[in-house]
Amino acid sequence: MKLLSLPFWLIPLAVLWLQSAAASEQPLTLVVDSYPPYIDELAEPQGVLTHLVQQAFQSSGVATKVQFMPWQNVPIAAQQPNTASFLWFKTNQLEQDWLFSDALVDIKQQLIGRVEQDFSPERWDELRPYRLGVTANYFYGAEFDAIRGEITLETAVSDYISLQNLLSGKVDFVLMDPVVAHQLLQQMPTPTAKVRYLSKPALTVQRAYLVCSRNYLPCSDIIRKFNQGLARQRKAGLDQKLLGAGVTFSR
């Protein structure tokens, strides 16, 4: 049998077609480590951000499966064909080896108060007359550490207790990840309890992304399809439904 020979300039296109054809026959593997409530191996679905990512891919016709592993193994596993990962933070060094999606969500600690309050501080020093709830062993950034000794702090053993303290009036404000707060509010005895999310004073914000290895040729198409699906989910309001109305989303 005579073998078909291709011009050298068609070989990369043939490799791309073969990789894409093989990938289309099996789900895209999403390799991650647990980071509740964003990514949670023990939950159903497996974390609110996991659900959003899978829905975005599904709306673009891409089937996915999630594989959990310790974080130190994730970058190695994510370099394999037909594999991606998410909840990564962008750096210039990482961009040399990875394609990044549109930003998924801003990971941050945020000032949260009760809806009946009418005071909205602009600076940390304006919180001196108030009681601020924090969670033990949490780091809230160097700017906050510089002034925390001048603020009346109520330290709780968990975010859940800190949020309870806010709703009961034991503290006036709390510092908390807004996604965590949104999830915990659903578990409160009074799930209709309302809080307000204050954009100031600002703490350090880290934008999270989905990534795919530059060494895998179909990755640009994977990122494109994901971005299109994510845009559709946002237009339908699914991101707000899953992660909470107080969350800031990168556009």
C-alpha positions, 0 to 999 in steps of 0.5 A: 500500500502506498503511503500518502505523503504531505507537504511539510507545510501541511504537517502541523495542520495535520497534527492539529487536526488529529489532536482535535479529532482525538480530543473530541472523542473524550471529555476535556479533563479539568485538573484542580485541587480543592479550594472550597467553596470555589472548588470542592471535591466533597460537594455536589456539584463540586464547588460553585466555580467548578459548576460555572466552568463546566456549564460554560464548556457545556454551552459550547458543546465541550464535555468535561470531567474533573480530576482532583489532586494535590496542588503541586501535581496540578501544573504537571498534569495540566500540561497533558493533551486534552487537559485544562485547569482553573483558579489560577492567578496570572503572572508574566512568567506563567503566560510564557507556558500557558494560555489564559481565559477571560478572568473568572472571578476576583478572589478577595476579602471584602467588607460586609455589613447589614442592609439596615446600616447607612454608613459606608466607610471609604478608609480603614481609619473610619472604622475606629468607632465600629466593631469589626469581625475577623476570622482567626489566623486569616491574613487580610493584607499589609495595609490592614495589618498596619491599622488593625491595632487601632480598630476594635476587632472581634475574632471568631474561630470560623467565617460562619461564626463571624457572619452570625456575629454580624447578623446578630449585631455583635459586630458592625462589619466583617471581613470575608470572601464574598463567595464564602459569605454567599454560601454561608448565608444559604446555611443560616437558620434565616436564609432570607437574611440580607447583607451588603457588600462594600467595595471600599476600603479595598483589599488586595484582589487576585483575578482567577483564570482557566488555563491550558498549556501552550504546548497542546495545539488545540488549546487556543480553540479550547480557550475560545470556546470556554470564553464564549460559553462563559460570556453566555453564562454571564449574560444569563446571570448564572454567575451571579446566581452561583457566586452571589450578587456581591461578587465582583466579576472581571470582564 
